Amino acid sequence: MNPATIFKIKGAWDKFSANHPKFPGFLQAAGNGMVEEGSVIDIKITSADGKTIATNVKLTAEDMELFAMLKDLR
């Protein structure tokens, strides 16, 4: 990955975190033992006009490997 892109992403994340301060804390809490193989992640999005979509995923061992790799990128 291009180092300039990494810095752009970092800057965008810092701005997002400042605008939504509860979200990084939520992710940190989820990473402290809440997310494990067999856990279910539910996601729901509500648009500005009230439409919603939702889905969920049950985490597998392969998913946990991906999360470990992403965690190492920090």
Backbone atoms as SQL, in Angstrom:
CREATE TABLE atoms (id INTEGER PRIMARY KEY, chain TEXT, resi INTEGER, resn TEXT, atom TEXT, x REAL, y REAL, z REAL);
INSERT INTO atoms VALUES
  (1, 'A', 1, 'MET', 'N', 0.848, -1.172, 0.000),
  (2, 'A', 1, 'MET', 'CA', 0.000, 0.000, 0.000),
  (3, 'A', 1, 'MET', 'C', 0.898, 1.241, 0.000),
  (4, 'A', 2, 'ASN', 'N', 0.498, 2.216, -0.742),
  (5, 'A', 2, 'ASN', 'CA', 1.224, 3.468, -0.864),
  (6, 'A', 2, 'ASN', 'C', 1.238, 4.201, 0.483),
  (7, 'A', 3, 'PRO', 'N', 2.429, 4.614, 0.973),
  (8, 'A', 3, 'PRO', 'CA', 2.487, 5.331, 2.260),
  (9, 'A', 3, 'PRO', 'C', 1.626, 6.597, 2.289),
  (10, 'A', 4, 'ALA', 'N', 1.532, 7.294, 1.174),
  (11, 'A', 4, 'ALA', 'CA', 0.691, 8.496, 1.139),
  (12, 'A', 4, 'ALA', 'C', -0.770, 8.138, 1.375),
  (13, 'A', 5, 'THR', 'N', -1.195, 7.010, 0.844),
  (14, 'A', 5, 'THR', 'CA', -2.572, 6.553, 1.046),
  (15, 'A', 5, 'THR', 'C', -2.808, 6.221, 2.512),
  (16, 'A', 6, 'ILE', 'N', -1.822, 5.604, 3.134),
  (17, 'A', 6, 'ILE', 'CA', -1.943, 5.270, 4.559),
  (18, 'A', 6, 'ILE', 'C', -2.129, 6.537, 5.386),
  (19, 'A', 7, 'PHE', 'N', -1.350, 7.584, 5.081),
  (20, 'A', 7, 'PHE', 'CA', -1.487, 8.851, 5.809),
  (21, 'A', 7, 'PHE', 'C', -2.846, 9.492, 5.561),
  (22, 'A', 8, 'LYS', 'N', -3.362, 9.381, 4.332),
  (23, 'A', 8, 'LYS', 'CA', -4.696, 9.916, 4.033),
  (24, 'A', 8, 'LYS', 'C', -5.762, 9.199, 4.844),
  (25, 'A', 9, 'ILE', 'N', -5.662, 7.877, 4.875),
  (26, 'A', 9, 'ILE', 'CA', -6.629, 7.073, 5.625),
  (27, 'A', 9, 'ILE', 'C', -6.538, 7.423, 7.114),
  (28, 'A', 10, 'LYS', 'N', -5.317, 7.560, 7.632),
  (29, 'A', 10, 'LYS', 'CA', -5.135, 7.906, 9.045),
  (30, 'A', 10, 'LYS', 'C', -5.781, 9.250, 9.349),
  (31, 'A', 11, 'GLY', 'N', -5.582, 10.233, 8.476),
  (32, 'A', 11, 'GLY', 'CA', -6.187, 11.548, 8.680),
  (33, 'A', 11, 'GLY', 'C', -7.701, 11.490, 8.650),
  (34, 'A', 12, 'ALA', 'N', -8.243, 10.714, 7.702),
  (35, 'A', 12, 'ALA', 'CA', -9.699, 10.564, 7.602),
  (36, 'A', 12, 'ALA', 'C', -10.243, 9.857, 8.842),
  (37, 'A', 13, 'TRP', 'N', -9.526, 8.832, 9.333),
  (38, 'A', 13, 'TRP', 'CA', -9.965, 8.130, 10.540),
  (39, 'A', 13, 'TRP', 'C', -9.944, 9.060, 11.749),
  (40, 'A', 14, 'ASP', 'N', -8.890, 9.873, 11.866),
  (41, 'A', 14, 'ASP', 'CA', -8.803, 10.813, 12.990),
  (42, 'A', 14, 'ASP', 'C', -9.986, 11.786, 12.979),
  (43, 'A', 15, 'LYS', 'N', -10.345, 12.269, 11.795),
  (44, 'A', 15, 'LYS', 'CA', -11.479, 13.191, 11.675),
  (45, 'A', 15, 'LYS', 'C', -12.787, 12.470, 12.011),
  (46, 'A', 16, 'PHE', 'N', -12.960, 11.247, 11.491),
  (47, 'A', 16, 'PHE', 'CA', -14.153, 10.444, 11.778),
  (48, 'A', 16, 'PHE', 'C', -14.267, 10.214, 13.289),
  (49, 'A', 17, 'SER', 'N', -13.145, 9.856, 13.920),
  (50, 'A', 17, 'SER', 'CA', -13.132, 9.594, 15.360),
  (51, 'A', 17, 'SER', 'C', -13.509, 10.830, 16.160),
  (52, 'A', 18, 'ALA', 'N', -13.040, 11.997, 15.702),
  (53, 'A', 18, 'ALA', 'CA', -13.384, 13.242, 16.387),
  (54, 'A', 18, 'ALA', 'C', -14.878, 13.553, 16.238),
  (55, 'A', 19, 'ASN', 'N', -15.439, 13.251, 15.084),
  (56, 'A', 19, 'ASN', 'CA', -16.856, 13.507, 14.843),
  (57, 'A', 19, 'ASN', 'C', -17.768, 12.493, 15.528),
  (58, 'A', 20, 'HIS', 'N', -17.261, 11.294, 15.763),
  (59, 'A', 20, 'HIS', 'CA', -18.059, 10.199, 16.345),
  (60, 'A', 20, 'HIS', 'C', -17.253, 9.534, 17.465),
  (61, 'A', 21, 'PRO', 'N', -17.037, 10.223, 18.579),
  (62, 'A', 21, 'PRO', 'CA', -16.110, 9.733, 19.608),
  (63, 'A', 21, 'PRO', 'C', -16.509, 8.423, 20.275),
  (64, 'A', 22, 'LYS', 'N', -17.760, 8.035, 20.241),
  (65, 'A', 22, 'LYS', 'CA', -18.174, 6.782, 20.878),
  (66, 'A', 22, 'LYS', 'C', -17.780, 5.556, 20.042),
  (67, 'A', 23, 'PHE', 'N', -17.649, 5.737, 18.723),
  (68, 'A', 23, 'PHE', 'CA', -17.407, 4.591, 17.849),
  (69, 'A', 23, 'PHE', 'C', -16.046, 3.924, 18.084),
  (70, 'A', 24, 'PRO', 'N', -14.949, 4.661, 18.168),
  (71, 'A', 24, 'PRO', 'CA', -13.671, 3.988, 18.441),
  (72, 'A', 24, 'PRO', 'C', -13.682, 3.244, 19.779),
  (73, 'A', 25, 'GLY', 'N', -14.338, 3.805, 20.781),
  (74, 'A', 25, 'GLY', 'CA', -14.456, 3.119, 22.063),
  (75, 'A', 25, 'GLY', 'C', -15.245, 1.825, 21.949),
  (76, 'A', 26, 'PHE', 'N', -16.284, 1.868, 21.128),
  (77, 'A', 26, 'PHE', 'CA', -17.069, 0.668, 20.873),
  (78, 'A', 26, 'PHE', 'C', -16.196, -0.407, 20.231),
  (79, 'A', 27, 'LEU', 'N', -15.424, -0.022, 19.218),
  (80, 'A', 27, 'LEU', 'CA', -14.542, -0.991, 18.552),
  (81, 'A', 27, 'LEU', 'C', -13.503, -1.545, 19.512),
  (82, 'A', 28, 'GLN', 'N', -12.970, -0.688, 20.367),
  (83, 'A', 28, 'GLN', 'CA', -11.978, -1.138, 21.337),
  (84, 'A', 28, 'GLN', 'C', -12.595, -2.131, 22.322),
  (85, 'A', 29, 'ALA', 'N', -13.796, -1.836, 22.802),
  (86, 'A', 29, 'ALA', 'CA', -14.477, -2.749, 23.725),
  (87, 'A', 29, 'ALA', 'C', -14.783, -4.075, 23.041),
  (88, 'A', 30, 'ALA', 'N', -15.182, -4.020, 21.783),
  (89, 'A', 30, 'ALA', 'CA', -15.479, -5.246, 21.030),
  (90, 'A', 30, 'ALA', 'C', -14.226, -6.092, 20.867),
  (91, 'A', 31, 'GLY', 'N', -13.083, -5.439, 20.718),
  (92, 'A', 31, 'GLY', 'CA', -11.828, -6.156, 20.538),
  (93, 'A', 31, 'GLY', 'C', -11.264, -6.736, 21.815),
  (94, 'A', 32, 'ASN', 'N', -11.837, -6.380, 22.950),
  (95, 'A', 32, 'ASN', 'CA', -11.358, -6.885, 24.244),
  (96, 'A', 32, 'ASN', 'C', -12.171, -8.089, 24.696),
  (97, 'A', 33, 'GLY', 'N', -12.194, -9.123, 23.864),
  (98, 'A', 33, 'GLY', 'CA', -12.820, -10.370, 24.254),
  (99, 'A', 33, 'GLY', 'C', -14.252, -10.565, 23.806),
  (100, 'A', 34, 'MET', 'N', -14.891, -9.541, 23.267),
  (101, 'A', 34, 'MET', 'CA', -16.273, -9.692, 22.804),
  (102, 'A', 34, 'MET', 'C', -16.341, -10.425, 21.473),
  (103, 'A', 35, 'VAL', 'N', -15.354, -10.177, 20.619),
  (104, 'A', 35, 'VAL', 'CA', -15.363, -10.767, 19.288),
  (105, 'A', 35, 'VAL', 'C', -14.519, -12.034, 19.319),
  (106, 'A', 36, 'GLU', 'N', -15.195, -13.158, 19.133),
  (107, 'A', 36, 'GLU', 'CA', -14.514, -14.451, 19.104),
  (108, 'A', 36, 'GLU', 'C', -15.249, -15.352, 18.130),
  (109, 'A', 37, 'GLU', 'N', -14.617, -16.450, 17.776),
  (110, 'A', 37, 'GLU', 'CA', -15.255, -17.390, 16.860),
  (111, 'A', 37, 'GLU', 'C', -16.617, -17.787, 17.409),
  (112, 'A', 38, 'GLY', 'N', -17.621, -17.736, 16.552),
  (113, 'A', 38, 'GLY', 'CA', -18.981, -18.059, 16.951),
  (114, 'A', 38, 'GLY', 'C', -19.814, -16.840, 17.336),
  (115, 'A', 39, 'SER', 'N', -19.150, -15.690, 17.577),
  (116, 'A', 39, 'SER', 'CA', -19.886, -14.456, 17.870),
  (117, 'A', 39, 'SER', 'C', -20.682, -14.040, 16.639),
  (118, 'A', 40, 'VAL', 'N', -21.767, -13.331, 16.858),
  (119, 'A', 40, 'VAL', 'CA', -22.593, -12.823, 15.759),
  (120, 'A', 40, 'VAL', 'C', -22.514, -11.301, 15.777),
  (121, 'A', 41, 'ILE', 'N', -22.198, -10.732, 14.610),
  (122, 'A', 41, 'ILE', 'CA', -22.183, -9.285, 14.453),
  (123, 'A', 41, 'ILE', 'C', -23.422, -8.903, 13.660),
  (124, 'A', 42, 'ASP', 'N', -24.276, -8.065, 14.256),
  (125, 'A', 42, 'ASP', 'CA', -25.475, -7.547, 13.591),
  (126, 'A', 42, 'ASP', 'C', -25.193, -6.133, 13.128),
  (127, 'A', 43, 'ILE', 'N', -25.582, -5.823, 11.909),
  (128, 'A', 43, 'ILE', 'CA', -25.396, -4.482, 11.368),
  (129, 'A', 43, 'ILE', 'C', -26.727, -3.994, 10.810),
  (130, 'A', 44, 'LYS', 'N', -27.094, -2.766, 11.192),
  (131, 'A', 44, 'LYS', 'CA', -28.330, -2.152, 10.697),
  (132, 'A', 44, 'LYS', 'C', -27.994, -0.734, 10.258),
  (133, 'A', 45, 'ILE', 'N', -28.473, -0.353, 9.086),
  (134, 'A', 45, 'ILE', 'CA', -28.277, 1.000, 8.575),
  (135, 'A', 45, 'ILE', 'C', -29.648, 1.612, 8.332),
  (136, 'A', 46, 'THR', 'N', -29.835, 2.815, 8.852),
  (137, 'A', 46, 'THR', 'CA', -31.066, 3.575, 8.622),
  (138, 'A', 46, 'THR', 'C', -30.691, 4.832, 7.846),
  (139, 'A', 47, 'SER', 'N', -31.261, 4.989, 6.648),
  (140, 'A', 47, 'SER', 'CA', -30.959, 6.160, 5.829),
  (141, 'A', 47, 'SER', 'C', -31.652, 7.387, 6.395),
  (142, 'A', 48, 'ALA', 'N', -31.279, 8.542, 5.871),
  (143, 'A', 48, 'ALA', 'CA', -31.865, 9.801, 6.339),
  (144, 'A', 48, 'ALA', 'C', -33.378, 9.827, 6.130),
  (145, 'A', 49, 'ASP', 'N', -33.865, 9.111, 5.109),
  (146, 'A', 49, 'ASP', 'CA', -35.313, 9.107, 4.859),
  (147, 'A', 49, 'ASP', 'C', -36.032, 7.947, 5.549),
  (148, 'A', 50, 'GLY', 'N', -35.331, 7.225, 6.452),
  (149, 'A', 50, 'GLY', 'CA', -35.973, 6.210, 7.269),
  (150, 'A', 50, 'GLY', 'C', -35.939, 4.786, 6.735),
  (151, 'A', 51, 'LYS', 'N', -35.372, 4.572, 5.558),
  (152, 'A', 51, 'LYS', 'CA', -35.262, 3.199, 5.039),
  (153, 'A', 51, 'LYS', 'C', -34.174, 2.459, 5.810),
  (154, 'A', 52, 'THR', 'N', -34.384, 1.160, 6.040),
  (155, 'A', 52, 'THR', 'CA', -33.397, 0.384, 6.777),
  (156, 'A', 52, 'THR', 'C', -33.020, -0.883, 6.022),
  (157, 'A', 53, 'ILE', 'N', -31.785, -1.292, 6.230),
  (158, 'A', 53, 'ILE', 'CA', -31.321, -2.609, 5.806),
  (159, 'A', 53, 'ILE', 'C', -30.563, -3.189, 6.988),
  (160, 'A', 54, 'ALA', 'N', -30.553, -4.507, 7.087),
  (161, 'A', 54, 'ALA', 'CA', -29.856, -5.152, 8.197),
  (162, 'A', 54, 'ALA', 'C', -29.323, -6.496, 7.744),
  (163, 'A', 55, 'THR', 'N', -28.254, -6.920, 8.383),
  (164, 'A', 55, 'THR', 'CA', -27.679, -8.234, 8.126),
  (165, 'A', 55, 'THR', 'C', -26.900, -8.662, 9.361),
  (166, 'A', 56, 'ASN', 'N', -26.450, -9.900, 9.365),
  (167, 'A', 56, 'ASN', 'CA', -25.584, -10.361, 10.439),
  (168, 'A', 56, 'ASN', 'C', -24.630, -11.412, 9.897),
  (169, 'A', 57, 'VAL', 'N', -23.522, -11.591, 10.605),
  (170, 'A', 57, 'VAL', 'CA', -22.543, -12.613, 10.248),
  (171, 'A', 57, 'VAL', 'C', -22.126, -13.346, 11.521),
  (172, 'A', 58, 'LYS', 'N', -22.002, -14.648, 11.404),
  (173, 'A', 58, 'LYS', 'CA', -21.467, -15.455, 12.500),
  (174, 'A', 58, 'LYS', 'C', -19.994, -15.685, 12.187),
  (175, 'A', 59, 'LEU', 'N', -19.130, -15.286, 13.099),
  (176, 'A', 59, 'LEU', 'CA', -17.697, -15.294, 12.837),
  (177, 'A', 59, 'LEU', 'C', -17.112, -16.704, 12.849),
  (178, 'A', 60, 'THR', 'N', -16.238, -16.936, 11.875),
  (179, 'A', 60, 'THR', 'CA', -15.555, -18.221, 11.736),
  (180, 'A', 60, 'THR', 'C', -14.091, -18.069, 12.149),
  (181, 'A', 61, 'ALA', 'N', -13.370, -19.172, 12.188),
  (182, 'A', 61, 'ALA', 'CA', -11.944, -19.132, 12.505),
  (183, 'A', 61, 'ALA', 'C', -11.199, -18.296, 11.469),
  (184, 'A', 62, 'GLU', 'N', -11.587, -18.411, 10.205),
  (185, 'A', 62, 'GLU', 'CA', -10.948, -17.623, 9.149),
  (186, 'A', 62, 'GLU', 'C', -11.185, -16.125, 9.353),
  (187, 'A', 63, 'ASP', 'N', -12.388, -15.759, 9.795),
  (188, 'A', 63, 'ASP', 'CA', -12.687, -14.358, 10.089),
  (189, 'A', 63, 'ASP', 'C', -11.769, -13.849, 11.196),
  (190, 'A', 64, 'MET', 'N', -11.549, -14.673, 12.196),
  (191, 'A', 64, 'MET', 'CA', -10.706, -14.271, 13.315),
  (192, 'A', 64, 'MET', 'C', -9.266, -14.062, 12.859),
  (193, 'A', 65, 'GLU', 'N', -8.803, -14.866, 11.893),
  (194, 'A', 65, 'GLU', 'CA', -7.463, -14.671, 11.338),
  (195, 'A', 65, 'GLU', 'C', -7.371, -13.311, 10.650),
  (196, 'A', 66, 'LEU', 'N', -8.401, -12.955, 9.891),
  (197, 'A', 66, 'LEU', 'CA', -8.437, -11.648, 9.227),
  (198, 'A', 66, 'LEU', 'C', -8.396, -10.526, 10.258),
  (199, 'A', 67, 'PHE', 'N', -9.193, -10.616, 11.312),
  (200, 'A', 67, 'PHE', 'CA', -9.220, -9.588, 12.344),
  (201, 'A', 67, 'PHE', 'C', -7.856, -9.460, 13.018),
  (202, 'A', 68, 'ALA', 'N', -7.181, -10.593, 13.235),
  (203, 'A', 68, 'ALA', 'CA', -5.847, -10.559, 13.841),
  (204, 'A', 68, 'ALA', 'C', -4.865, -9.823, 12.927),
  (205, 'A', 69, 'MET', 'N', -4.952, -10.068, 11.628),
  (206, 'A', 69, 'MET', 'CA', -4.088, -9.365, 10.683),
  (207, 'A', 69, 'MET', 'C', -4.364, -7.869, 10.678),
  (208, 'A', 70, 'LEU', 'N', -5.644, -7.494, 10.691),
  (209, 'A', 70, 'LEU', 'CA', -6.009, -6.079, 10.699),
  (210, 'A', 70, 'LEU', 'C', -5.551, -5.408, 11.993),
  (211, 'A', 71, 'LYS', 'N', -5.661, -6.127, 13.100),
  (212, 'A', 71, 'LYS', 'CA', -5.229, -5.586, 14.383),
  (213, 'A', 71, 'LYS', 'C', -3.729, -5.317, 14.372),
  (214, 'A', 72, 'ASP', 'N', -2.971, -6.202, 13.707),
  (215, 'A', 72, 'ASP', 'CA', -1.510, -6.039, 13.619),
  (216, 'A', 72, 'ASP', 'C', -1.120, -4.821, 12.788),
  (217, 'A', 73, 'LEU', 'N', -2.020, -4.351, 11.916),
  (218, 'A', 73, 'LEU', 'CA', -1.733, -3.171, 11.091),
  (219, 'A', 73, 'LEU', 'C', -1.709, -1.892, 11.899),
  (220, 'A', 74, 'ARG', 'N', -2.378, -1.912, 13.057),
  (221, 'A', 74, 'ARG', 'CA', -2.419, -0.691, 13.886),
  (222, 'A', 74, 'ARG', 'C', -1.061, -0.350, 14.263);
